[in-house]
């Protein structure tokens, strides 16, 4: 059974940094992507960043390019999201998601991701 567990969410001031972690258990797929999504109150869930398990491809939403970095430690089955220069509009519940098949892209289409964590809250105050 696949489980994704997020951690690292917190309340920070604008301009601050956070690192989120997503640890996967029971996840043995290799030619797939793991991604971060976020959902703010009264807004649709959006893809933030994704990374291929082979590390050959990454995806970033335009709103986070240059500020967020996704990386992975396959030995630990963990994906990280380093978030810098945080803005109040980054406030959201952040979810980790993983694919169960190779869709050829790590883009933030939530329907391409089959496994989801429960989320970790990030709050950025001005």
C-alpha positions in Angstrom: 0.0 0.0 0.0 1.4 3.4 -1.0 1.6 6.1 1.6 2.8 9.6 1.2 3.6 11.7 4.3 4.3 15.4 4.1 6.0 17.4 6.7 7.7 20.8 7.2 4.8 23.1 6.9 4.8 26.1 9.3 3.9 29.8 9.7 6.5 32.2 8.4 6.9 35.8 7.6 7.0 37.0 4.0 10.5 36.7 2.5 11.2 33.6 4.7 12.0 30.1 3.6 10.7 26.6 4.3 11.6 23.1 3.2 8.8 20.6 2.8 9.4 16.8 2.8 7.4 14.0 1.3 8.3 10.5 2.3 6.8 7.7 0.3 6.4 4.1 1.6 5.3 1.2 -0.5 6.0 3.2 -3.7 8.0 1.1 -6.1 7.2 2.8 -9.4 10.3 4.2 -11.2 9.3 5.8 -14.5 6.9 8.2 -12.8 6.7 11.6 -11.3 6.2 12.9 -7.8 4.8 16.4 -7.4 3.7 19.0 -5.0 0.3 20.6 -5.3 -1.3 23.3 -3.2 -4.8 24.5 -2.4 -5.7 27.8 -0.8 -9.1 28.4 0.8 -11.8 28.9 -1.9 -9.3 28.2 -4.7 -8.7 25.3 -6.9 -5.8 22.9 -6.3 -2.8 23.8 -8.5 0.4 22.0 -9.4 3.4 23.7 -7.9 6.4 21.5 -8.9 7.1 17.9 -10.1 10.1 15.7 -10.5 10.7 12.5 -12.4 12.0 9.6 -10.4 15.0 9.4 -12.7 15.5 13.1 -12.2 15.4 13.7 -15.9 12.6 16.2 -15.8 11.2 18.8 -13.5 8.2 21.1 -13.7 7.5 24.4 -12.0 4.4 26.5 -12.0 5.2 30.0 -13.3 4.2 31.5 -9.9 7.0 29.7 -8.1 9.8 29.6 -10.7 13.0 31.0 -9.4 11.8 30.7 -5.8 11.0 27.0 -5.3 13.2 24.0 -5.9 12.1 20.4 -6.0 14.6 17.7 -5.4 14.7 14.1 -4.3 16.7 11.5 -2.3 15.7 8.2 -3.9 17.6 6.3 -1.2 15.3 7.8 1.4 12.3 7.7 -1.0 11.8 11.4 -0.1 11.0 14.4 -2.3 11.7 17.9 -1.0 10.3 21.3 -1.9 12.6 24.1 -1.0 10.6 27.4 -0.8 12.4 30.7 -0.7 11.2 34.3 -0.9 7.8 33.2 0.4 4.8 35.5 -0.3 1.4 35.7 1.4 -0.1 34.2 -1.7 1.9 31.1 -1.2 -0.3 30.4 1.8 -2.1 27.0 1.2 -2.3 23.4 2.2 0.6 21.7 0.3 0.0 18.1 -0.9 2.4 15.5 -2.2 1.2 13.3 -5.0 2.6 10.4 -7.0 1.8 8.8 -10.3 1.3 5.1 -10.8 2.2 5.1 -14.5 4.4 7.0 -16.9 2.4 9.8 -18.4 5.4 11.3 -20.0 5.2 14.5 -18.0 5.5 15.8 -14.5 3.2 18.8 -15.2 0.7 19.7 -12.5 -2.3 17.9 -13.8 -3.9 16.5 -10.6 -5.8 13.8 -12.6 -2.4 12.3 -13.6 -1.6 11.6 -10.0 -3.0 8.6 -8.2 -1.6 8.7 -4.7 -2.0 11.7 -2.4 -0.8 12.6 1.1 -2.9 14.4 3.7 -1.1 17.7 3.3 1.0 20.1 5.4 -0.1 23.7 6.0 2.1 26.7 4.9 1.1 30.1 6.1 2.9 33.2 5.1 2.2 36.5 6.8 3.0 39.9 5.5 
